[in-house]
Every structure is written in structure tokens, then in C-alpha cells.
Amino acid sequence: MKKEMLINVAQPEESRIAILEDGQLEELYTERASADNYVGNIYRGKIVNLEPSIQAAFVDFGVGRNGFLHISDVEPQYFRQGGYDPEEIMRESDELAEQAAKRAREQGRNQRVFKGGRPRVKPPIQDVLKRGDSILVQCIKEGIGTKGPTLSTYISIPGRFLVLMPALARVGVSRKIEDDDDRKRLKKALLELSPPKGLGFIVRTAGAGRTKQDLSRDLAYLLRLWKAIHRRLTESEQPGVIYEESDMIIRTIRDMLTSDIDAIQIDERGAYERAKDFIRLVMPRAAEQLKFYEGTEPLFHHYKLESEIRKIQGRTVPLPKGGSIVIDPTEALVAIDVNSGSHRSDSNAEENALQVNLAAAREIARQLRLRDLGGVIVNDFIDMRKESHRRKVERALHDAMARDRARTKILRTSPFGLVEMTRQRIRPSLKRSVYKDCPCCSGRGVVKTGESMSIEVIRMLALASRNEHIQRITVRVNDEVAAYLNNKKRREIMHMEEAGEMTVQILGSEGLFPEHMEMDCRDKHGESVEVDS
């Protein structure tokens, strides 16, 4: 399988990165220069408000809007401020983890015990933090809508193969590295490098199979970075940024450049030079994979990606052999409906439903990555009678989501045939980044018909006709509404004019929104008169 990374920076306002597998778009990342990107940045913050009812604090971290810090994201070292012993709390948490693993084994499930993680039982936030406290936080999720960014005191600084986690105070290996021999080898190699006491390091998934020399180079880089962060902490006590994540290009190359990527192409000289310097510094063996795109045709057009990107925003996504999925993001969740459409197999309806559902499971995982959809997701697959077929679809969805870098959790098929799942939401979806709510429909996706708007206008005219001060009314509406009023409602309007001793003028314009209604009421002196709606 040929795997390529295409980086489009021809427009300075926007950077786009596409991951292709055998020519098919599998992942897409977009970043606007005008957008504020806080995720991954580390800030000195100050507690400005505490909300015991939701066990959260609001933090001023110097960006003009407050961040949200939940008690689950407060690191145990802050518990000392409330008179709690962090070590005792961690011991209790480890005991609970062992008990949970024991119960899982009794039920026939294999579950590893990961000690030293976040404590399961935490003291009340009002006991450990107070207004005015200075706190070191990292942004872990962009603000969405009116919600501010989500913060955490569990600092995490990623390198190429390691992650520095100061609060961890131990070394470990990513849970996604499942080979036990490789896990033991990597942990042993990391311990032999003698990382400083008090700092924690985790071998990332990208570190699987790497040598001790690779880990050593990454360890030295992260330690230099941590010293620079410490130095900046002492320079200022005001809320503000301490460490900024790299731009999207460097960040994506760092996180996603693995041995299975055959080529990286960049279409802008400055970005190419920046990426080349970073690769030579961090992963010199991959320098040959980086190429500067010199074609005259735009990079994404050359690979026929622009049309594919336009399809991403569509509500309906066709499946390769017939059928489709319909994606409807809402405020609370994402609803995905699977339709068989014209897909027909030679066998029975049950087999037909299975084949469509298997194809839909793969496409759903792909669309969630491409659109960057998160939160609660409800998948309505075509009903299947056989339990074995339902399990096949669940496994297909699990396998397709395994490559997703966002954390996901998938439940079994419900009695109603729904598969519920959650996907980690880090930043606003691609749709929110590129589009805004339509001013005509306010994001509903539909507008009132000309008949409905005409009825509303008649109601407002009836209300205005009861006001003895009004002598002249001018109504400005969309052309379609004006035509309906002047043709089908003219007699009613004439009766209102006679009853209210006034004149009514209907003006239509194609340039007005379908739901636009402007009513200007005047008295005999030409003064404006307000009508209560």
C-alpha cells in the first residue's frame, strides 16, 4: 500500500495536510492562520472563579477568555494545599484499579493494571484551590461555541518517540503497543537512560521497535524543552503562554511520519525548508522522503482532492457498491443513518443488509476522521436478525476505528439496532472551521415557504390595522412572498385598508432573505409608529 502525506500551504491564510493511501483520502487536517489555536500550549493561569456544584474552576490564562478546569484534571500535587496527602490518595487509587482488574479477570476479561495514573477518588475542588491561586495548565480541547477551552494540570509535552509528563514521576509504555516483548525492551532501554527523578516519560506508539539511541535523542530534546519552560515560569508571574506547540505542519510530521509513509510533498518553499530542518534534527533517516512539489497544477488538484474535500461537507455519502450513509451533526450528538439504496446482492435480504453495513462501518470511521466529528455518535445500521451478523458489523467498526488517533469507545448493538459510540473531541469539527451558520435559516437548513411568510405578514397587518394612529404601512419581503400577497391576498389587504383607514404597500426584492419581513408604519405626520409583535 502506497501512503503519502501532501502539505498544501500555497495560500498563507490556510494550511492543509492530507494523508493518502493508494490514492484515497484517509485523513485531512486544516488550520487557519486567523484562528486561535490553543491546544497543546502551556500557560500560567490564575483561578478566577470556583463552581463547587460542577466541581470545576474557571481559569484566566491570558488569552482573553477563561478556561474550564474540572477536578478530574487537577494533578495530585495541588491536593497538598487542602491538607490532603497525594501519596495516600494515589495508593487508594491503585488499590481500586487492582480490584477492578480482579473483577474483570473473574468475568473472563483480560485487563492490565496501570498504576500511578489519575486518582479515581479526588477531594472537593473548593478544598484544594481558591480564587487567586497561580496554576500551570495546558489546553487540551478548543472552546466550542460559547464554551471556553478545556484545561488540565496534567502537563504533556510530546516528542518524536517519547512524551514528557512531569506529574507522572515514572516511566511507561503506550497501551497501544501490545507486543509484550517490545514493551519490556522499550521500558528497559528508557530506564537505562536514567531519566531525571521526578519527571515521567511514556514511550509513544511511534516508538514501537525503536532503538535506545532513538529514545536517547528524544529524551535529550524533551529535557532541553522542559528547562526552557522552567526558565520562562520564573520570568513572569502574570497569566500568559509559557510554551507554544509547533505549527500544524511540524506537529503532523512529528506525530505521523512513520516508516510506512513513502513520501511527503510540500508546495511552499518556506514551509518546505522549515520541515526539512525539523526532519534533519529529529529524524534524519526520513529526510529523503521529503519532496518539494514543483508542478504547475495546484497540489491538491493534481491528486484530485478538491472534489473529494467538497464531498466531505455533504450530508449524504455514497458507498462504493451501492447504499449510502447520512450524517447529521446536532448540538448534542452526531446521528448517522445507513441506507441500502440500490444495493442488491444475489442472496437474501439478510446478506444484503450485512454487506451494506460492513461497507458503512468502514466509511463511517473514515468520515469521522475526515470531518473531525466528536462527542456522542449514534449509528443506525440496517436491521439484521442474526446475532453473528451484528457481531461482524461491530468488529468491522472496531477495526476501522483502531487507526483513529482520537480516543473512542464503542458499545454493543442496542435492542433498537443502534450502535452508540463516543469519539474524543479536541478541536471544532472541519465543518465549524470552514462554514458559519446561514443567515437565512440560522443553521436550521430549511426556510419558511412563501405561503407561510405571507400568512405571517397578514397577521401583522391585522394587528397594525387596529392602531388608529397608523395611516401608511410599507412591507418589504422576498419577491416570492410579495407575489403571493399581491395575487392571492390582495382582497384581504383591501379589507384591512378600508377597516383601518390606511394604505398598505407591498414591496418585493429577490435580494432579500426568504424569511425577511420589514414593516414600516407611519402616522399622518409621517412619524414612525411601533407595532407590538
N, C-alpha and C positions, 0 to 999 in steps of 0.2 A: 504494500500500500504506500503510495506516494503522499507525503504530508508536507505542506508548505505554509509559511507564515508570510502574509502580504501586509505591508505597512504603508498606508496612504496618508501623506502629510502635505499634499500639494496645496491644499487650502490652509492658510495659517490659523483660521478660526476653528478648525476641527481636525482631530486625529482619529483614524480608523484602522483597526487591526482585524484581519480576517484569517482564520485557520481553515485550510482546505485539506480534505482527504480524498484523494483520487478525483480532484476537480470539484467536489461537492463542498459547499459552505457548511462547516460544522460549528464554528464559534465566531462571534463578532463582538468587538469592543469599540465603543465610541466615546470620545471625550471632547467637550467643547472648551475652547480657551476662555470663554466668557463665564463658564460655570465654576462655582466654588467647589473644590474637591478637598474634603477634609479627611476621608477615610485613610487610616494608617498613620496620620500625623499625630505627634505627641505634643501636648500643651501643658503649661502650668495653668491650673484653674483655681477658681475661688468659689466656695459654696455660697450661693445667694438665697437659697430657699430650701426648706425640707418639707416633704409631704409624707408624714407617718402613715396616712391612710393607704397609700400605694407603695410604701417603703422605698421611696426614691428621693433623690436630691436633684436640684437644678443648679447647673454649674456655669459660671461665666468663664469662658476660656479664650476670650479676646477676639472673637470673630463677629461680634455684633448681635448674636442670638445665643440664648442659653442652651446648653446641652442637657440631656437626660441621663442620670446615673442611678441605676437600680441597685439595691443592696446585694443582689447576686453578682454584681460586677465590682464589688468593693473587696479589695485584697486584704487578707487577714492581718497584715501588719498594722492596719488602721484600727483594728479592734482594741489595741492597747490603750487608745485614747479614751475608751469607755471602761477601762479596768478589766477587760477580758484577756485571757491567756490564749494567744493564737495557736500555740503548740497543743494545748489541751483540746481546742476545737478541732484541729486537724486530726488528732488521734481518734476522737469520736467519729469524725467523718470517715476515716479509714476503716474503722470497725463496722460502720454502716455499709460501706462498699463491700467488705468481706461477707457480711450477712446477705446482701443482695446477690452476690456471686454464688454463695452456697445455695440459696433458694433456686437460682437459675439452674445449677447443676442437678438439683433434686428433680427439677422438671424436665431434665434431659437436654438442657440448652448449655452450650459451652460459652462461658463468659469470663474474659480476663479481668483481673483485679488491677485497676490503675490507681495506685496510692499517690498521695501528695497533690491531688488535683484541687478543684474548688470545694470548700466545705459544703456539705449538704444542709447543715443547720447553722444559721447565722444570727447574730444578735440584732435587735432593732436598730434601724439606721439612725434614729434620733439619739441613741446612746453612744454611737461611735463617731458621728460627725455633727458639727454645729456650724451655724452661719459664720462666714468669715474665714473658715479653715482653708488653708492652701493645700492643693492636692494635684498630683501628677496624673494626668488622664490621657487616654488615647481614643481617638474617634474610631468606632467600629462599624457605624452604619450612618449613611447620609440621612438628613432630615427629609421626610416625605410630606408634601402638602404643608399643613400648619404645624406638624410635629418637628421638633428640633432634632439635631443629630444625637445619636446614642453614644454614650461614652463608657469607658471601662478603665479601672485602675490596674488591670492585668496587662502590663505592657508587653508587647510582642514585636520584635524587630526582625524581619526576615532577611536572611542572606540567600546565597545560592542553594546550599545544601543543609544549612542549619537555621534554626530560629532561636534568637536570644530572648529568654523570658526571665527577667530579673526576679520575679516573685516566686519562681518555681524552685530555685535553690537545689536543683538536681539535674541529672542528665537522663534523657529518654529517647525513644524512637517512635516515629509516627505510627499510629494504629493502622494506617493504610498499607504499611509494609508488613505483609503477612508471613513471609518466609522466616521461620524461627531462627534458622542458622544465620541468615543475613542480619536479623535483628541483634543477635548476640554479638556478632562480629563488629557491627557498627557501634554498639554501645561500648564494647571493649576498646575499640580504636579511639573513641571520644574520651573515655576515661584516661587512656594513656597520654592524651594531650594535656592533661592536668588543667582543666578549665578553672578559673578563679572560684574560690569558695564564695557562696552567697549568690552566685548567678546560675541561672538554669539554661540548659541548651537542649533542644529537641532536634533530632535528625529528621529533615523533611522527607516527603515521599520521593522528591527528586534526588535524594541522597542514596537511594537504594543501589547497591552494587559499587558505590564509590570507594576510593582508596583513602587511607589515612592521610595522605598528602593533600587530597582534595578537601577533606574536613579541616585540616590544619590551616590551609589558606583562608577558608571561610571563617574559621574561628578568629584568626588574627584581624580580619576585616571588621567583624562584628565588635570585637573588643575596642578597636580604634573608634568606632562609631559611638559606643557606649561612653567612652571617655569624653568625647566631644559633647555628648548630651549632658553629662555631669557638669562639664565646664560652663555650658550655657545656663544651666539651672542656677549656678551661683552668681551669674552676671546680672540677673534681674529677678525681682520678686513680683512683678506685675503679671496679670494673666496674659498669655500670648503663646505663640508657637515656639517649641523647643527643637523639634525635629520634623522635617517635611519629607514625606515619601517621594520617591523618584517619580518622574512623569510617566504617563501610561506606556510609552514605548520601552523605556528601560525596565519598568516594572513587569511588563508582559514577557520581555525577553528573559529576565531573571527567573520568573516563575514557570515559564512554559517551554523554554528552549531545552529540549531533551535530545537524546541520540536518535530518536525516530523522526525528527524534523529534518527533511532533506535540504531545504533552502529557505532563506529569509530574504525578501526583496523589499527595498525601501525606495520611494520615488522622490525624496527630497534630500539634497546634498548635506545640509546641516544636520538633519536627523540621522543620516547615514553615518557621518563622521562621529557623532555622539555615541551611536550604538556600537560602532567599531571600537572606539576607545574603551567602552564598558566591557565588551566581549574579550578584548585582549587582556584586560586587567583581571577579570573574574573567571573566564572560561576560554583560555587561549586556543584550546584544541578545536573550538567551534568557529574560529574566525573565518575559515574557508566557506562556511555555509552562508555567510552574509554577502549579498549582492546589491549593487546599486542599479535600479531599473532605469534604463536609458531609452526605452521605447517612446515613440511619439504619441501613441494612443494612451489615454489615461490608464493607470494600472488596473483599477477595478473594472473598467470597461473591457480591457484586454482579456480578463478572466471571466467576463460576463457575470459580474457580481452585482452590478447596479440593479438589474431587473430582479435578481434574487432578493436583494435588500428591500426593494419596493414591495415584494410579496410578503415579507415578514410582517408588515403592518396590516395586512389583510385579515379580515375576521375568519374567513374560510381557507383552509389549507388542503389542497387535493392530495390524496395518497397515490403512490406510484401505479398500482394496479386497479384503481377504482376506489370509490369511497372518499370520505373526507373527514376532517376534524374541524369543529367550530370553536373558536376561543373567545370567551367573553370575560375580560377582567372587570371586576366590580370593586367597590370600596373595601369590602370585607374579604373577598376571596376571588379566585380565578375558576370559572366554570368551563370545562372542556367537554364537548359532546361529540361522540363518534357516530358517523352516519355511513351506512353501507353504500348508498348511492347506486351507481350502475354496476357495482362489483357483483359478479355471479361466478360461482365455482361449479364444476361438473357434479359435485356431490350434493349432499343435503344442506339445509339452511343452517344447521349447527356448525358444520365445517366452514361454510361461507362466513358466518359470524366470527369464528376463531381466526381465520386468515385476515379478515379486516382488522380485528382487534390487535393481532400481533403486529401488523404494519403500523397501526395507530400508536401503539405503545412506543415504538422506536421513534416515530415522528413527534410524539408529544415531548419526549426527552430532548430531542433536537430543538424544538420550538421554544421550550422553556429556557434553554441556554441562549439561543439567539436573541430572544426578546427580553431576557433577564427578568423573568417573572418570578415573584416570590410570595411568601405567605402561605395561606391555606389554598390548596388546589384540589378541586373535586373533578374526577374523571368519570364521565358517564359512558361506559363501554356498551356495546351491543349485548343484549341479554344472551347468556349461554346456559344451557341446562346442566351440562356435565361439569362436575366439580374439578375433574382433571384439566379441562379446558380453561377454567377460571384460574387454576394454579399456574398454567402455562403463560397466561397473559400477565399475571403478577410477576413471574420470574423474568419475562421479557422486559417489563418496565423496570424492575430492579437492575437488570444487566445494562439496560440503556442509560440509566441514571448513574451507574457506577463511575463513569468518567467525568461526571459533573464535579467541579471544584467547590461548589456551594454545598453545604450540609443539607441532606434530605432525609426524610423519614416517610416510609410508605406503609399504609395499613392494608390488611386483608380486604377482600371484596365484601361489601356490606350486603345485608339481605335484600337491599334495593338494587344491587348490581353496580354500586358506586365504589370506586377506589379513591380513598382520600389520602392525601399526602401533604407534607409541608416542604418548602424549599427556602433556604436561608435567603433573606432579602438584605443585601448590603448597600445597594445604591438604587435610585429610582430606575424603573424599567426603561428600556430603549424608547418605548412609545412616549413616556413622560418627558424624556430628554429631548426628543425631536419635535413633538407636537404640543399644542396647547388646546384648551377647551374651545370648541367652536362658539363664536359669539352669537350665532343664530340659534343654536339649540342648547347652549350651555352644557355641552358634553353629553346630552341625552342620546344623540344620534338620530332624533326624529324632530320634526317641527309640525305645528298645527296646520290643518288643511285650510284652504281659502274659505270654505264654508264655516268652519269653527271660528275663525277670526272675524268673519262677518257677523256672526251671532253675538260675539263679544262687543263689537262696535255698536250694534243695535241696542244692547243692554246699556252701554254707557250713554248713548244718545237719549234713551228713555229716562235715565237718571238726570241728565242735563236739562231735559225739556221741563222738568218740574221746578227749575230755578227761574224765577220771574225776572231776574236781572240779566240773564243771558239772552242776547239778540242775534249773535252770529257765531257759528261753530265751523271750524275748518278741521277736517280729519285727513291725516296723511298716513297712508298704508301702502303695502305692496301692491303692484299692478293687478295681480290675480284677485286680491281681496277687493280692490276698488271696482273691478269689473263685475264681481258678484253683487256688490252693494248697489251699483248703479243700474244693473239689469234686473236682479231678482228681488231687491229690497227697496226699490225706488218708491213704491206705493206706501210702505210703512214709514219711510223717511218723510214723505209728503204729509202724512197724517200728523207726525210729530212736529213738523214745521208749523202746521196750522194750529195745533193744540197749544204749542208753546210760543206762538207768535215770534218765530225766529227763522233764520235761514241756515241751511246745512250745505256745506261744500265738501265733496269727497275728492281728494287728490291722490292719484296712484303713481308710483315710480318703481321701475324694475330694480333700481339700485338699493331699495330698502329691504331689510330682512323680512322673511315670510311672516314673522310674528311681530313686526314693528307696528305700533299703533301710537300715533301722536294726535292728541285732541287739543285744539286751541280755542278756548271760549272767550268771547268778548261781550261787554255790555254796550249800551247805546253811545257811550262816550269813547269807545274803543279801548277801554281798560280791560286787562286780563281778569278773568273770573275763575277761581279754582272750583273743581268738582270733586267731591269725596267719592273715592272708588271703593 
